[in-house]
């Protein structure tokens, strides 16, 4: 396994062919509370991953035993002046936006607490795998703010406007089984298996065309919320980027020759 550090609190790990990258939040003593430094590191790691054409799928994980991420570092925030809080805002937006903007499929591997900004990081991923210990929620209004890492926009896209409103306005925490039933997470696995299951799912995705994966994600993201006609035009534009690619040529050839594709990734 290779590992690249981004500051003290973030590591990117890759095994084998390196097509699956694990972006591990590594601030266990603070249960991955997102400080300014950690936010900057997440943003930097995402920028590096986005620029790496060999990465086909990213898994966002946690090294903390009791939490995926408990959200903003409120101890740090408590020391901020209003000016310092405003100055920090682009850095925190860079972390959440960095995950959301990754061009390849992303999977969150969630266990323990995923609250506030922690759950927003998971919501920024395409798929959320949670273990039986998971507790998720957006409790920001209980401390006088709102979900500011994408939660007010990403949660209703996942569960609908009314359900998102209930969850955000009550600030309640949702345990694993209910989270699955409400669609807050996509699959539920035994305790301690979230990262392993997410990496296994990532490997299955990464076996497919990297050009196709990125184009499919782009069509899904851009087309969401559009009327059908506009969405189909977005899909057609994405299709055109893959129809004349080396991956399409190789994929069709491999199918006809009954062999595993060797994707050129272009």
Secondary structure, 3 states (H helix, E strand, C coil): CEEEEECCCEEEEECCCCCEEEEEECCHHHCCCECHHHHHHHHHHHHHHHCCCCCCEEEEEECCCCEEECCECHHHHHCCCHHHHHHHHHHHHHHHHHHHCCCCEEEEEECEEEECHHHHHHHCCCEEEEECCCEEECCHHHHCCCCCCCHHHHHHHHHCHHHHHHHHHHCCCEEHHHHHHHCCCCEEECCCCHHHHHHHHHHHHHCCCHHHHHHHHHHHHHHCCCCHHHHHHHHHHHHHHHHCCHHHHHHHHHHHCCCCCCCCCC
